[in-house]
Each structure stands twice: as C-alpha cells, then as structure tokens.
Amino acid sequence: MVPDPEKRQVSFPQLKYPILRDLEPKFAHNWILGKQQQDGAEGLWRIHNDLYDFTSFIIAHPGGSQWLEITKGTDVTEQFETHHLKGVAESILPNYFVKKASSPRNHPFTFKEDGFYKTLKVKVMAKLPEVPTDLRRKTDMITDSLLAAFLVLSPICCWAFRVNYIVGFGLSIVNGYVLSHLVTSAHNYFHRTDSWRMYLFNLSGLSYADWRISHAMSHHLHTNTAQDIELSMIEPFLYYIPYKNKTLWAQLAAFYWPIIFMFSNLVLMAIKLTSIFCSGTSFQWHCLIPYSVPVWLWALGGLSIPWTLALWLVTILSCGFFFVVYGLTAGHHAHTNFFEGDIPRDETIDWGLHQMSTVEERIDFAGNHFKSLTRFGDHALHHLFPTLDHAELKYFYPVLLEHCEKFDVVLRTNTFYRALVSQSMQLARKQPNDFRVKKIITSNTNGNGFSIRN
C-alpha cells in the first residue's frame, strides 16, 4: 500500500495519519521512520514546541542511551513528561535548547501545569518517599525465581517426554505458562534504566528492543489512537479499532481470537527475522537469546533435535497464548474504552485524561504484587507512571482515586473474565463510542478499597 501523506486520523481529523502505519510488514522501526517525517523535529528532539539537541547527552542519559538514539528526529513530548518524574530533567533542559519548532505538533495531547496529569504527578512524587524501599528487591527476587523455574522445568519436559509423550507435551504447556510470567516480569524492566533482566523478555521469541518502541513508546504513550502500533501490528488478524467497514469475518474474531493469540510470538519472531535479513535492520547480539532456549533443551534434555524443537515450539505457542491473553485483557481492549474511530472528549485532551478513557482496571489483579508483576496488573497506574516498579503502584491508589474525584473522572473497573468477554465485544464493535457524553454513574466500594462505579 502506497502511503498517503494527506490522510487524516478519524478521531482527531486535525492530525495527519501515521504515514507508514499500514506499510507491510509492520516493523516497529517503521513507526519511528514515520514520526521522523511527520513530527517536525528537523533531525533533533522535539518537546512540546521546542527543539533540542541531545547528541552530547546520549551517553550520559541515566535511563540508557537507547531511548535517545532511537527517538532522534521525533517528537518525544509524551516520553519526556511521563518518564521523568522528579523534576531533574526539566532543570537541565535549557542547556540543550536549539530553537522553536516551525510546525504544530501532530499529537492531540496536552500537559498543562494545572491539568489532570501534571497535578497528579506532583501528588505521586510527594507520596513516593512513603513507599517501602525494599519493594524493587522483592520484584527482582520474583523475576529471578521465575527464571530459575523456567531453566529447571525446561529439561524436565524433555526427560518426561522420553517416558510419556503426553506428559512431556503437558509439562511444556506449563513451562510456557511460566515463561509468559517471566517475560511479563521482564517487561517491568525495559520501561526503566537498562538492566540485565530486561533481556529475559527475549526468551519468549520477542525482542525487548522492538517492544521498547512498539510498547513503551507507542502503545503506552498513544494508547488506542492511530499512533498505537500495537493495534496496527495485529491487523489483519484482529481488528480492535471500530472500523465502520469491518467485515463479518473480522467481527467473528470475537470467537477465534485464541488461535491468533497462540501464534502471536511465532509471527513476531518471523517479522523480526524478516527485518534483519530483508530490510536492513541491524543485527544485535540479543537477537540470539530466543534460540538459546532450544540449545538449553537439547543440551540437557537428551532428545533428538527434531523432538527438542517440537517441545520448544509447544513452549513458545503456550507462552504466546498466555502472554497475549493477560496483555490484551490488561484494560485497554474493553468495548467501552476509547479507540481510534471513536469521538473523543475534545480535539485536544490532557494526556492523563486520555489514559483514563482507554483503561478498565482488573480489580482481581490490582494490588497483588505477584499478579501485578506477571499479569500486567495495576494497569492504569502503570500507564500513568511506567518507570515505577509494579510493586510500588498499589500505594498510589488513594492518591489516584482522590484525584479522579476532584476532576470528576472515573477509574473504571472490571474482572479478568469479564475483560475477556469485553475484548471479544470490541472485536465485533463497528459503531463509535461518543466520549463527549457525560453518563450518569452510581458508585459502591469493594473490599480492595476501589471506588467502583457502574
């Protein structure tokens, strides 16, 4: 499909449609290339309406050099506002100022000092010193324990397979479940300063470097809009956007989605290989991490190479299924959420208010350290403050709920099983939701202390 530079977004028609969104195959780096053409950053880094040159700061960036290397030539307003919480970055920003931007931003979000998000950030930072200081160590212990469990269980699957095929394949499914928890835990790390644990994400066949773009930079910051490439990457297999011309077969995905979920990791592995060998994407050592798993299985399991690969395939398929099930029910794919194609609150909107329109919190995972870390729990707070550890998020619910009440905003809630049904309803939805309409809401409170409004 030839890119149309004049095409406009549906929900925000004043904005240009991401120029490379529909280009096949859908690489994460294409999103960056498209932004470089449309963001008006002039080869520099754009924050709001100012251009900065961070070239000399790349190697000194506390979060790691990759964040700045990847985003050169793009608008990083959303990244800057949401990833720097303590005010230090703002204090040194004038040192790198070059000039004013010559074109308006191609994003609808605002960060006004008295707006929802900026005032919430101040409250959260004031609360942060009260949070227990050992939580990140406990998160590390959970992640390391999952890694140990995966490394031990992997050869056990092979040994069991030599005794009984069914038991061997069954344990491989369990192993895939453990791996899905491990890579979700690893996702906690690639949002933050570089850490060796972020590389564990690659054991699933995925790439943490690609997901820093598609997930941390695109989905997290432009949730459910045309700039959210997590929506575009699963098309044409699943259409979550409420296209008016959505076909009956696409709507029937409400029933066949488990098959797509199962093969998700394999498809993304294939896309990664294609990007390396056919599109000139540079090869990096961590691209080999996924293939260390079958080597580990073969070295310790005592099976032939074909059967070793078969068990690895079962592990990857089950990992992909559980990883995507928990990921796509984390809160953003409910049929009551905002998506590109819906009618927004306004043509420009506070970034935090937009996040509240795109999430339904799963209350059965909220506040639980293990479930939050391994199943994308406490998701609203995770999106609002992605650089905080998942274990720290539950301490900010009182602040968030009080803040929502002040701004007359609702933290909408759901359960995991209801979220499964709701994401199916979204796959079938064609009609736009209107977020300009203020609905009458009643409230009650559950045992977790959440204000649940139906």
VENPEHU-V459093 format. One record per run of one state. SS is the DSSP state (~ for helix, > for strand, _ for the rest). FROM is the first residue (numbers start at 1). LEN is the number of residues. If there is no record, write none. Layout:
SS,FROM,LEN
SS,FROM,LEN
This chain:
_,1,7
>,8,1
_,9,7
>,16,1
_,17,11
~,28,11
_,39,6
>,45,3
_,48,2
>,50,3
_,53,2
~,55,6
_,61,5
~,66,6
_,72,3
>,75,1
_,76,1
~,77,7
_,84,4
~,88,9
>,97,4
_,101,8
>,109,2
_,111,5
~,116,13
_,129,6
~,135,29
_,164,1
~,165,26
_,191,5
~,196,9
_,205,3
~,208,12
_,220,9
~,229,4
_,233,15
~,248,4
_,252,1
~,253,10
_,263,1
~,264,14
_,278,7
~,285,17
_,302,3
~,305,24
_,329,14
>,343,1
_,344,5
>,349,2
~,351,7
_,358,3
>,361,2
_,363,6
~,369,6
_,375,4
~,379,6
_,385,5
~,390,17
_,407,6
>,413,2
_,415,1
~,416,13
_,429,5
>,434,1
_,435,8
>,443,3
_,446,5
>,451,3
_,454,1
